[in-house]
Amino acid sequence: MLPLFHKVRYTPLGERSLCRRPRGVLLLKYAALAFLTLLLLVLVVYFSGVNRILSAPEREEPPPPPPEPEEGMLGFARGPRILVPEIPKEFQTVGVVFYGRRSRVEILDCYLKQNLKENGGLLDEVLFVTKTTNVEDLEWLDQLIPTSKSYKKRILPDPGINFGMTWDIFERGKMYLKIDDDVIFIDNTTVSELISTKRNHPEYLLVSANGINNPALSWVHYHLGAIRPYLPELVPLKNTSLSWRASTLPNWKDGALFNRHERFDAPYENHRWLPLGPEYTLDGTPITTTAYDKSGPGWNNWAIAAQEHYSFLENLERGELWRYHFGIWDYQYERLSINMIAIWGDDVVDNLPFPEDDEQFLTVDLPRKLGRHSVMNGHAVASHYCFNAQRVDDKGLEWTDVLARYKSYADEKVCKR
């Protein structure tokens, strides 16, 4: 029997309700609330974007792309369209030598024959264009022509110094390799480098070889580290044997009366230049006075040319012609020596007649007129012997033994192959 007054425990209403509500229901409630909040944010972003798009002005259609260049044309982004003759896949390659001196061509002849198609090269023929009236030199040329079926001769009615007239013999549809007669070294890949660059880049008006003893390039080769310290031998020695190899030369000895910081005359005929010892640098040697200038010291200082040639022969012996290499050097309408160049025959014929100063016309005036540059292939190495300004009354560079050394190399390495 229950007592009359039974104690009953009362739970507050809020606490009672919590106790009766399962925990899963609470989690479901909060998840739904989070979902609704996220959905609201998405709707706000979506409708704001729609309003922005609807209120934006209509976008103009982009301009159509420029038309493709017409056949035979080349377009530049920031310049006029220029006319470029097409170069076919198959063409005849002709070497043209402006001939004047046997003593130089005796050396060049070996390199020309090496590059003839009949000997596995790329030249279909070589045309010697006479630029002399010297009877002995002309008679020697008559004896040279029959030595190769690919050699031909063209006698000009006026073989004077007007080189502009010489270009009248060029024909359409042929690739020409114009070579001065005093180019006395041509590297094994030079001809192919010049021809392939001109064929693959018809926009270039001409492609020049990377020439040793080129006025502006003397500065380039100096800064590339290709030039070595040399000075002239002051006192002649008896019974000195001639070899193209620099390793056979003794070191230079300082001369008490010799001021090597200024220009100087050749000490005696057929003198040689000697390497300085390891205690010397290039400081005070002629090459340090050169400049990137078509008519600067690299053109008119015979001593710079002598140092260049002797440095080249040393690099040649060491197998380090890579010191001279670079890519394509654009002359940017500055004058360039055209001792050895590749040019398409149509570009010559279309712009005849040439003025007397053909070099200025081909590297400055005509490129500016056509908008087509003259460039140099830094891997096409060749060596040019001497400019008239370096002769100094037939002395200067002519009083060194440089030419005989190049002849020694050609006889040993090229002519007897």
C-alpha positions as MATLAB code, in Angstrom:
seq = 'MLPLFHKVRYTPLGERSLCRRPRGVLLLKYAALAFLTLLLLVLVVYFSGVNRILSAPEREEPPPPPPEPEEGMLGFARGPRILVPEIPKEFQTVGVVFYGRRSRVEILDCYLKQNLKENGGLLDEVLFVTKTTNVEDLEWLDQLIPTSKSYKKRILPDPGINFGMTWDIFERGKMYLKIDDDVIFIDNTTVSELISTKRNHPEYLLVSANGINNPALSWVHYHLGAIRPYLPELVPLKNTSLSWRASTLPNWKDGALFNRHERFDAPYENHRWLPLGPEYTLDGTPITTTAYDKSGPGWNNWAIAAQEHYSFLENLERGELWRYHFGIWDYQYERLSINMIAIWGDDVVDNLPFPEDDEQFLTVDLPRKLGRHSVMNGHAVASHYCFNAQRVDDKGLEWTDVLARYKSYADEKVCKR';
ca = [
       0.000    0.000    0.000;
       1.422    3.331   -1.136;
       2.039    6.013    1.334;
      -0.369    8.868    1.326;
       2.299   11.374    0.442;
       4.606    9.816   -2.273;
       7.620   11.904   -3.364;
       7.622   12.431   -7.154;
      10.741   13.806   -8.991;
       9.798   16.480  -11.512;
      12.094   17.292  -14.472;
      11.999   20.774  -15.991;
      10.231   20.957  -19.321;
      13.336   21.885  -21.365;
      15.435   19.166  -19.810;
      12.667   16.592  -20.293;
      12.384   17.394  -24.016;
      16.124   17.047  -24.582;
      16.201   13.764  -22.958;
      13.454   12.470  -25.133;
      14.925   13.747  -28.519;
      17.404   11.360  -30.207;
      20.898   12.702  -31.031;
      20.564   11.786  -34.782;
      17.703   14.203  -35.208;
      19.875   17.087  -34.057;
      22.613   16.200  -36.534;
      20.109   16.003  -39.368;
      18.742   19.407  -38.445;
      22.166   21.082  -38.519;
      23.080   19.391  -41.812;
      19.902   20.676  -43.429;
      20.620   24.164  -42.162;
      24.144   24.090  -43.615;
      22.827   22.841  -46.964;
      20.262   25.619  -47.195;
      22.909   28.237  -46.384;
      25.232   26.899  -49.100;
      22.406   26.765  -51.625;
      21.541   30.374  -50.872;
      25.131   31.466  -51.509;
      25.250   29.614  -54.828;
      22.013   31.251  -55.971;
      23.291   34.710  -55.035;
      26.535   34.198  -56.990;
      24.739   32.721  -59.997;
      22.183   35.491  -60.354;
      24.782   38.235  -59.846;
      26.813   36.709  -62.701;
      23.800   36.536  -64.956;
      23.019   40.175  -64.298;
      26.602   41.136  -65.071;
      26.536   39.259  -68.365;
      23.166   40.670  -69.357;
      24.239   44.196  -68.550;
      27.625   43.951  -70.355;
      27.918   45.535  -73.813;
      28.187   43.259  -76.795;
      31.777   42.201  -77.550;
      33.113   43.066  -80.976;
      34.195   40.217  -83.198;
      38.004   39.826  -83.360;
      39.571   40.991  -86.609;
      40.269   38.255  -89.150;
      43.838   36.905  -89.237;
      46.153   38.443  -91.834;
      46.264   36.601  -95.140;
      49.061   34.186  -95.811;
      51.995   35.722  -97.753;
      51.655   35.337 -101.459;
      53.956   32.958 -103.226;
      57.398   34.518 -103.457;
      56.639   37.100 -100.751;
      57.793   37.379  -97.162;
      55.909   39.446  -94.577;
      57.503   41.084  -91.531;
      55.483   42.043  -88.454;
      56.881   45.561  -88.231;
      58.037   46.275  -91.734;
      56.939   46.302  -95.344;
      56.366   43.168  -97.328;
      59.412   42.428  -99.426;
      59.853   40.550 -102.640;
      61.996   37.436 -102.305;
      62.890   35.350 -105.350;
      62.077   31.683 -104.981;
      65.003   29.282 -104.880;
      64.157   25.856 -106.326;
      65.285   22.615 -104.735;
      67.593   21.876 -107.646;
      69.960   24.479 -109.040;
      73.448   24.878 -110.431;
      76.139   26.207 -108.110;
      78.894   28.299 -109.687;
      82.055   29.587 -108.054;
      83.188   32.945 -109.439;
      86.777   34.031 -108.792;
      87.787   37.612 -109.535;
      91.226   36.613 -110.777;
      94.320   38.796 -110.731;
      97.318   37.163 -109.009;
      98.884   33.770 -109.504;
     100.628   33.741 -106.088;
      97.228   33.709 -104.348;
      95.308   31.434 -106.707;
      98.029   28.778 -106.479;
      96.693   28.255 -102.952;
      92.995   28.847 -103.694;
      93.090   26.341 -106.557;
      93.468   23.426 -104.119;
      90.375   24.437 -102.149;
      88.325   25.010 -105.298;
      89.132   21.554 -106.661;
      88.308   20.030 -103.277;
      84.802   21.548 -103.489;
      83.993   20.595 -107.104;
      81.186   18.104 -107.706;
      83.574   15.980 -109.729;
      85.515   15.524 -106.476;
      82.520   15.056 -104.197;
      81.871   18.754 -103.483;
      78.987   21.112 -104.291;
      80.380   23.377 -107.049;
      79.240   22.507 -110.570;
      81.825   24.806 -112.091;
      84.275   27.587 -111.301;
      84.459   30.656 -113.500;
      87.656   32.736 -113.416;
      86.926   36.336 -114.385;
      90.115   38.156 -115.343;
      90.863   41.372 -113.451;
      94.475   41.860 -114.561;
      96.566   42.723 -117.603;
      99.700   41.054 -116.254;
     100.896   38.755 -119.028;
     102.557   36.203 -116.746;
      99.490   35.887 -114.531;
      97.242   35.465 -117.571;
      99.518   32.816 -119.076;
      99.498   30.887 -115.813;
      95.670   31.008 -115.798;
      95.646   29.529 -119.305;
      97.642   26.612 -117.928;
      95.325   26.239 -114.921;
      92.018   26.001 -116.808;
      92.721   22.582 -118.432;
      93.493   21.013 -115.042;
      89.757   20.575 -114.381;
      86.800   20.075 -116.686;
      84.818   22.325 -114.325;
      87.163   25.309 -114.740;
      86.195   28.060 -117.173;
      87.548   31.506 -117.987;
      85.872   34.781 -118.867;
      87.971   37.677 -120.155;
      86.497   41.095 -119.490;
      86.965   43.829 -122.093;
      87.964   46.235 -119.316;
      89.789   44.383 -116.504;
      90.357   47.545 -114.474;
      89.346   48.279 -110.916;
      85.662   48.848 -111.756;
      84.302   45.738 -110.062;
      80.701   46.727 -110.830;
      81.040   45.548 -114.428;
      82.134   42.068 -113.319;
      78.631   41.201 -112.110;
      77.170   41.415 -115.609;
      78.156   37.778 -116.217;
      75.768   36.419 -113.566;
      72.678   34.500 -114.746;
      69.256   33.682 -113.368;
      68.471   30.384 -111.704;
      71.998   29.773 -110.397;
      73.565   29.974 -106.958;
      76.843   31.866 -107.022;
      79.758   31.672 -104.643;
      81.764   34.832 -105.299;
      85.364   34.423 -104.087;
      88.260   36.894 -104.090;
      91.461   35.509 -105.534;
      93.314   36.037 -102.226;
      91.110   33.738 -100.164;
      93.822   31.337  -98.997;
      91.938   28.996  -96.673;
      88.421   27.510  -96.878;
      87.255   25.216  -94.091;
      85.776   21.848  -95.038;
      82.174   22.851  -94.294;
      82.291   26.489  -95.413;
      80.886   26.017  -98.922;
      77.991   23.856  -97.718;
      77.268   26.282  -94.857;
      77.026   29.249  -97.227;
      74.914   27.496  -99.840;
      72.483   25.913  -97.380;
      72.012   29.162  -95.435;
      71.247   31.117  -98.598;
      68.924   28.406  -99.915;
      67.023   28.077  -96.634;
      66.855   31.845  -96.079;
      66.107   33.525  -99.397;
      65.146   36.651  -97.451;
      68.864   37.322  -96.941;
      70.322   39.208  -99.873;
      73.702   37.551  -99.398;
      75.474   35.295  -96.917;
      79.146   35.938  -96.177;
      81.824   33.630  -94.859;
      83.328   34.262  -91.423;
      86.558   35.729  -92.727;
      89.922   35.930  -91.031;
      91.350   39.405  -91.723;
      87.995   41.091  -92.117;
      88.058   44.695  -90.804;
      85.157   44.581  -88.346;
      85.545   40.880  -87.589;
      89.046   41.375  -86.234;
      87.324   43.028  -83.268;
      84.819   40.173  -82.990;
      87.509   37.470  -83.115;
      89.557   39.408  -80.560;
      86.638   39.462  -78.127;
      85.827   35.806  -78.789;
      89.292   34.901  -77.517;
      90.581   33.603  -80.847;
      93.596   35.945  -81.106;
      96.927   35.030  -79.506;
      99.903   37.252  -78.533;
     102.386   37.564  -81.417;
     104.993   40.154  -82.412;
     107.433   40.396  -85.344;
     110.887   38.890  -85.187;
     113.265   41.864  -85.200;
     116.520   40.215  -86.254;
     116.567   37.679  -89.101;
     117.998   34.270  -88.369;
     119.865   32.131  -90.863;
     118.747   28.693  -91.967;
     115.206   28.924  -90.574;
     112.935   26.257  -92.016;
     109.434   27.214  -93.120;
     106.484   25.357  -91.640;
     102.872   26.384  -91.220;
     102.900   24.941  -87.696;
     103.135   27.538  -84.939;
     104.560   24.946  -82.562;
     107.885   25.091  -84.442;
     108.370   28.793  -83.675;
     110.602   30.046  -80.840;
     109.249   32.550  -78.356;
     109.614   36.248  -79.101;
     112.379   38.130  -77.299;
     111.882   41.718  -76.224;
     113.716   44.292  -78.314;
     115.179   47.272  -76.496;
     114.428   49.701  -79.365;
     111.039   48.248  -80.256;
     107.942   50.179  -79.186;
     105.132   47.690  -79.557;
     102.488   50.133  -78.309;
     102.536   52.178  -81.521;
     102.291   51.398  -85.218;
     105.544   50.156  -86.719;
     107.036   49.239  -90.072;
     107.847   45.725  -91.151;
     111.408   45.030  -89.923;
     112.611   43.233  -93.070;
     111.334   41.264  -96.038;
     109.939   37.782  -95.472;
     110.077   38.175  -91.702;
     108.094   35.953  -89.376;
     106.041   36.625  -86.269;
     106.764   34.824  -83.016;
     104.525   33.864  -80.085;
     105.090   35.648  -76.800;
     106.005   33.569  -73.791;
     103.524   32.560  -71.087;
     104.436   35.646  -69.047;
     102.832   37.904  -71.710;
      99.192   38.723  -72.453;
      97.586   40.391  -75.468;
      98.194   43.783  -73.858;
     100.404   45.905  -76.039;
     100.004   43.731  -79.153;
      98.460   45.207  -82.328;
      95.077   43.469  -81.983;
      94.195   45.564  -78.926;
      93.938   48.643  -81.176;
      91.304   47.194  -83.502;
      87.681   48.336  -83.605;
      84.318   47.250  -84.957;
      84.758   49.503  -87.982;
      84.748   48.717  -91.710;
      87.538   51.212  -92.366;
      89.303   51.205  -89.006;
      92.588   49.690  -87.839;
      91.463   46.198  -88.807;
      91.481   47.379  -92.423;
      94.544   49.613  -92.643;
      96.961   48.246  -90.020;
      99.055   45.451  -91.526;
     100.311   44.371  -88.089;
      96.781   43.506  -86.930;
      96.376   41.340  -90.033;
      99.695   39.583  -89.361;
      98.711   38.801  -85.778;
      95.347   37.513  -86.970;
      96.935   35.166  -89.522;
      99.523   33.765  -87.139;
      96.850   33.269  -84.468;
      94.682   31.472  -87.001;
      97.456   29.082  -88.017;
      98.090   28.275  -84.350;
      94.384   27.623  -83.757;
      94.321   25.514  -86.909;
      97.194   23.372  -85.650;
      95.523   22.982  -82.251;
      92.206   21.980  -83.853;
      90.506   24.986  -82.247;
      88.694   26.726  -85.099;
      85.641   26.587  -82.845;
      87.053   29.717  -81.247;
      85.866   31.671  -84.303;
      82.369   30.212  -84.472;
      79.122   32.029  -83.851;
      75.624   31.934  -85.369;
      74.192   34.359  -87.914;
      75.698   37.841  -87.644;
      73.410   40.475  -89.160;
      75.305   43.493  -90.421;
      72.193   45.692  -90.101;
      72.935   47.703  -93.259;
      76.558   48.335  -92.331;
      79.303   47.747  -94.875;
      80.636   44.199  -95.062;
      83.730   42.917  -96.859;
      82.554   40.553  -99.605;
      85.671   38.393  -99.899;
      83.550   35.229 -100.036;
      79.754   35.341 -100.334;
      76.813   33.257 -101.537;
      74.214   35.119 -103.612;
      71.306   34.049 -105.824;
      71.741   34.921 -109.501;
      68.284   36.485 -109.819;
      69.123   39.008 -107.097;
      72.087   40.152 -109.162;
      70.353   40.246 -112.560;
      67.305   42.093 -111.194;
      69.480   44.934 -109.901;
      71.995   45.471 -112.708;
      73.941   47.541 -113.488;
      76.114   47.652 -110.398;
      78.068   50.810 -109.570;
      81.858   50.808 -109.387;
      81.837   50.284 -105.612;
      80.081   46.908 -105.671;
      80.748   46.250 -101.989;
      78.934   49.370 -100.797;
      76.080   48.612 -103.189;
      75.641   44.949 -102.182;
      75.933   45.349  -98.419;
      74.454   48.792  -97.724;
      72.573   50.482 -100.576;
      70.740   47.535 -102.131;
      69.812   45.889  -98.797;
      68.261   49.170  -97.636;
      66.366   49.516 -100.893;
      65.007   45.969 -100.826;
      64.642   45.596  -97.060;
      66.786   42.454  -97.154;
      69.848   42.093  -94.968;
      73.397   40.959  -95.633;
      74.468   38.435  -93.010;
      77.437   36.307  -92.041;
      77.445   32.619  -91.161;
      79.795   32.266  -88.190;
      80.464   28.588  -88.906;
      81.630   29.212  -92.488;
      85.299   29.964  -91.777;
      87.624   31.215  -94.516;
      90.834   33.253  -94.501;
      91.431   36.359  -96.602;
      95.039   37.327  -97.134;
      95.468   41.072  -97.607;
      93.792   44.414  -98.346;
      95.611   47.028 -100.402;
      95.693   49.285  -97.337;
      97.737   46.603  -95.538;
     100.444   46.441  -98.179;
     102.152   49.789  -97.398;
     104.053   50.258 -100.675;
     104.269   46.496 -101.202;
     105.734   46.121  -97.728;
     103.618   45.722  -94.623;
     101.875   42.358  -94.714;
     103.629   41.522  -97.984;
     106.931   41.577  -96.078;
     105.843   38.723  -93.808;
     105.999   35.008  -94.610;
     102.252   34.579  -94.024;
     101.443   33.656  -97.628;
     104.193   31.025  -97.706;
     102.855   29.478  -94.505;
      99.346   29.139  -95.932;
     100.898   27.605  -99.056;
     102.741   25.125  -96.829;
      99.487   24.100  -95.155;
      97.610   23.747  -98.455;
     100.395   21.647 -100.005;
     100.397   19.300  -97.039;
      96.717   19.049  -96.175;
      94.653   19.962  -99.247;
      96.439   19.911 -102.593;
      97.707   16.323 -102.423;
      94.359   14.757 -101.514;
];
